[in-house]
Amino acid sequence: MQLRHLAAGAAVLAFALSSCGFDYATERDYTVAGGVNNREGDVDVLSAVVVSAQEGSGTFVASLANNDTETEQTFTAVSGDDGATISSSDFEPVQIAPGGLVNLADPPAAIVLTGDFAAGDFVPLTIDFGNGDRVMMQVPVVRDDFGYWEGMDASGSTDTTTDTTTDTTDTTTDTTTEDDAS
């Protein structure tokens, strides 16, 4: 009888311990998004994409989270990596407050990239910060015409003007009655 209890206890213990382990899926960072993330430096680069309405040009969009709660960080440059011929327009360095978050899409930072890429590609980019940190990422190029990124390409490759002309057709009404006509 005691052997049965011992065997049952061992079975329960083996079952319980077999479910224990390391690197649980629920303990890993996973952001469901179309962009890519890098959390290696003082600044996290989150949901990074290049929004492109036309082959060869697009706009770099990402959120930047400053992990340093005491020192302001600065996003200073983005360029092609791994020999990619991608260049960036000039832009004012983006300040990121201590412990703060900056979304480059709201308000639009309009960081325009040009080079050999099109929607559906992944482009190797280097992102530089004022503290000397440099992040290398394979960033997806997404289309400008749907979903969250619709209209975010500031590269000037789309016509975003709206027709605001007004129809000036004469809409006056003839108020003449039969009595006036005679």
Sequence and secondary structure as in RCSB ss.txt:
>XXXX:A:sequence
MQLRHLAAGAAVLAFALSSCGFDYATERDYTVAGGVNNREGDVDVLSAVVVSAQEGSGTFVASLANNDTETEQTF
TAVSGDDGATISSSDFEPVQIAPGGLVNLADPPAAIVLTGDFAAGDFVPLTIDFGNGDRVMMQVPVVRDDFGYWE
GMDASGSTDTTTDTTTDTTDTTTDTTTEDDAS
>XXXX:A:secstr
 HHHHHHHHHHHHHHHHHT  SS GGGS    SSSEEE SSSEEEEEEEEEEEETTEEEEEEEEEE  SSS EEE
EEEEE TT  EEE     EEE TT EEETBTTB  EEEEES  TT EEEEEEEETTS EEEEEEEEEESSSGGGT
T   SS S                   HHHH 
